[in-house]
Amino acid sequence: MTSNPALSAKRYTVDRLLSKLGMASRSTSQEWVRAGRVRINGRVVCDPATWVLWPKDSILVDDKPIRDSLKRWILFHKPKGVITTHSDDQARKTIFDVLPGDLGYLHAVGRLDQATSGLLLLTNDSTLSSYLTDPANKVMRTYLVSVRGEFTEAQAKEAMVGVVDAGERLQCHRVKIQKSSGRETHLEVVLVQGKNREIRRLFLALGHEVTRLRRIQFGPFKLEDLQPGSWREMPIEDAREALRL
């Protein structure tokens, strides 16, 4: 027996639907609609907030019917010096200048700042990315960190208790000192949230400047032997299984 699309349809704004299907970012989807490139049930719409029922309604972009795109899950070793965005008004190099152009539309799961390297996950599956970045799920992120000066066990405990910076609480889930000298300390740090520049801000509040920062794991996904600038694809079913979704 085949299912009735009218019974299983869900309600979305058209810009959110195009983004959810992995066709484009939310902002690009809005641009498409405002430019008159989208038709719903044969009628051109120009308001990105127009409601649609998917998959019941007929939706065309540039006169081509949309469909749920193939879901992809990419593990990428972001090199230092590139930024995590699709485009930059300062013409800085982005991760998408490094990645091949034929991967289709993907968004980054969280961000790594320009000076940080390591594992960056990319996907067009909004369900998986939302799960990983939702603070309520407390998904662990593991980093190798180098700081100036000698970082002590007492300071490691302080980092796990947390500090307040600019009215925001910053806290490590775990801090392990791997090697320390008077000039520099190397650590393994685990976070359970992805606040903006959290590690750099936290360690600076404790009197130590971060000189090197590399993410080696995000949830069950590991950097392993990926070299800077290289990537590998994992079947989306394997990614869902790894997250038990």
C-alpha positions in Angstrom: 0.0 0.0 0.0 1.4 3.4 -0.9 1.3 6.3 1.5 -0.8 9.4 0.9 1.5 12.5 0.7 -1.3 14.7 1.9 -1.5 12.7 5.2 2.3 12.6 5.8 3.0 16.2 4.7 4.8 18.6 7.0 4.5 22.4 7.1 7.5 24.6 6.5 8.3 28.0 5.3 9.7 27.7 1.8 13.1 29.0 2.6 13.5 26.6 5.6 12.4 23.7 3.4 15.0 24.4 0.7 17.6 24.6 3.3 16.4 21.5 5.1 16.5 19.5 1.8 20.2 20.5 1.5 19.7 22.6 -1.7 21.2 25.9 -0.3 21.7 27.8 2.9 18.7 29.6 4.4 20.0 33.0 3.2 20.6 31.8 -0.3 17.1 30.2 -0.4 15.6 33.5 0.6 17.5 35.2 -2.2 16.1 32.6 -4.7 12.5 33.3 -3.5 12.8 37.1 -3.6 14.3 36.8 -7.1 11.1 35.0 -8.3 12.9 31.7 -9.0 10.5 29.6 -6.9 7.1 28.4 -7.9 4.6 26.7 -5.5 1.8 24.8 -7.2 2.5 26.7 -10.4 2.5 30.2 -8.8 5.6 32.3 -8.4 6.2 33.3 -4.8 8.5 36.1 -3.6 8.1 35.9 0.2 10.5 33.4 1.8 8.1 33.0 4.7 5.4 31.5 2.5 4.1 28.2 4.0 4.2 25.0 2.1 3.2 21.4 2.8 6.0 19.0 1.9 5.9 16.7 0.0 2.3 17.4 -0.9 2.9 20.8 -2.7 4.6 21.0 -6.0 7.7 23.2 -5.7 10.0 24.2 -8.5 13.3 26.2 -8.5 14.2 27.6 -11.9 11.3 25.4 -13.3 12.9 22.2 -12.0 11.1 20.2 -9.3 12.9 19.9 -6.0 13.5 16.6 -4.3 15.2 15.5 -1.1 18.9 15.6 -2.0 21.3 12.8 -1.2 22.5 13.2 2.4 26.2 13.5 2.9 28.6 13.3 5.8 32.1 14.6 5.4 35.0 14.5 7.8 37.4 17.4 6.9 40.8 18.3 8.4 40.4 22.1 8.4 43.8 23.7 8.0 44.9 26.7 10.0 44.4 30.0 8.3 41.0 29.4 6.6 37.6 30.4 7.9 34.4 28.4 8.4 32.0 30.1 6.1 30.7 29.9 2.5 31.8 33.4 1.6 33.7 36.3 3.2 33.3 40.0 2.5 37.0 40.4 3.4 38.0 38.0 0.7 39.7 35.6 3.1 40.2 32.0 2.2 37.3 29.7 3.3 37.0 26.0 3.8 35.0 25.8 0.6 38.0 27.2 -1.3 39.9 24.1 0.0 37.2 21.5 -0.6 36.3 20.4 -4.1 33.4 22.2 -5.7 31.4 19.2 -6.7 30.4 18.1 -3.2 27.1 20.0 -3.4 25.7 22.3 -0.8 27.1 21.5 2.7 27.1 23.3 5.9 29.6 23.0 8.7 28.5 21.4 12.0 29.6 24.2 14.3 32.7 26.3 13.6 36.5 26.3 14.1 38.0 29.8 14.1 40.6 30.9 11.6 43.6 30.0 13.8 42.3 26.6 14.8 42.8 23.4 12.8 41.4 19.9 13.0 38.2 18.0 12.6 35.3 19.8 11.0 32.1 17.9 10.1 30.2 19.0 7.0 26.7 17.8 6.0 23.4 18.6 4.3 21.5 16.7 7.0 20.1 19.3 9.4 18.8 16.6 11.8 22.3 15.2 12.5 23.9 18.6 12.7 21.2 20.0 15.0 21.7 17.0 17.3 25.4 17.5 17.6 25.3 21.2 18.3 22.4 21.2 20.7 23.9 21.9 24.2 21.3 19.7 25.8 22.9 16.6 24.2 26.3 17.4 25.7 28.3 16.0 22.8 32.0 15.9 23.6 34.6 17.7 21.6 38.2 16.8 22.1 41.1 19.2 21.4 44.9 19.2 21.6 46.0 22.5 23.1 49.3 24.2 23.6 49.6 27.3 25.9 52.4 29.6 27.0 53.9 29.0 30.4 53.5 26.3 32.9 49.8 25.2 33.4 49.4 23.5 36.7 47.1 20.7 38.0 45.4 23.3 40.2 44.6 25.4 37.1 43.3 22.3 35.4 40.8 21.9 38.2 39.9 25.6 38.0 39.3 25.2 34.2 36.9 22.3 35.0 35.1 24.4 37.6 34.8 27.2 35.1 35.3 30.9 34.8 33.0 33.8 33.8 34.1 35.9 30.8 32.0 38.7 29.4 29.1 37.5 31.4 29.3 34.0 29.9 30.4 30.8 31.8 33.3 29.0 30.2 34.1 25.5 31.4 36.1 22.4 30.4 34.6 19.0 30.9 38.1 17.4 31.3 41.6 18.7 31.2 44.6 16.4 31.0 48.2 17.8 31.1 50.3 15.8 28.7 53.6 17.7 28.9 54.7 20.8 30.8 57.7 23.0 31.1 58.3 26.5 32.2 57.8 27.8 28.7 54.9 25.8 27.3 52.3 23.2 28.3 50.6 20.7 26.1 47.1 19.5 27.1 44.1 17.4 26.0 40.9 19.3 26.6 37.3 18.1 26.3 34.3 20.4 26.0 30.6 19.6 25.9 29.5 22.9 24.4 30.7 24.9 21.4 30.8 28.5 22.6 32.6 31.1 20.6 36.4 30.8 21.1 35.7 29.1 24.4 39.1 27.4 24.9 41.1 30.5 23.9 39.0 32.8 26.2 39.0 30.3 29.1 42.8 29.8 29.1 43.5 33.5 28.7 41.3 34.2 31.7 43.6 31.8 33.6 46.6 33.7 32.5 47.7 31.5 29.5 47.7 32.3 25.8 46.8 29.5 23.5 49.5 29.1 20.9 48.1 26.0 19.1 44.6 24.5 19.0 43.5 21.4 17.1 40.3 19.4 17.3 40.8 15.7 17.1 37.3 14.4 17.9 33.7 15.5 17.8 31.3 13.0 19.4 32.1 9.6 17.9 33.9 11.1 14.9 37.7 11.2 14.9 40.3 13.0 12.9 42.7 10.1 13.0 45.2 10.2 10.1 43.5 12.9 7.9 46.0 15.4 6.8 45.4 19.2 6.7 43.1 20.0 3.8 42.1 16.4 3.2 38.6 14.9 3.7 36.8 11.6 3.6 33.1 10.7 3.3 31.2 8.5 5.7 27.9 6.9 4.5 25.1 8.8 6.1 23.7 5.6 7.5 27.0 5.0 9.4 26.9 8.5 10.8 23.4 8.0 12.1 24.3 4.7 13.6 27.3 6.2 15.3 25.0 8.8 16.9 22.4 6.1 17.5 19.8 8.2 15.7 
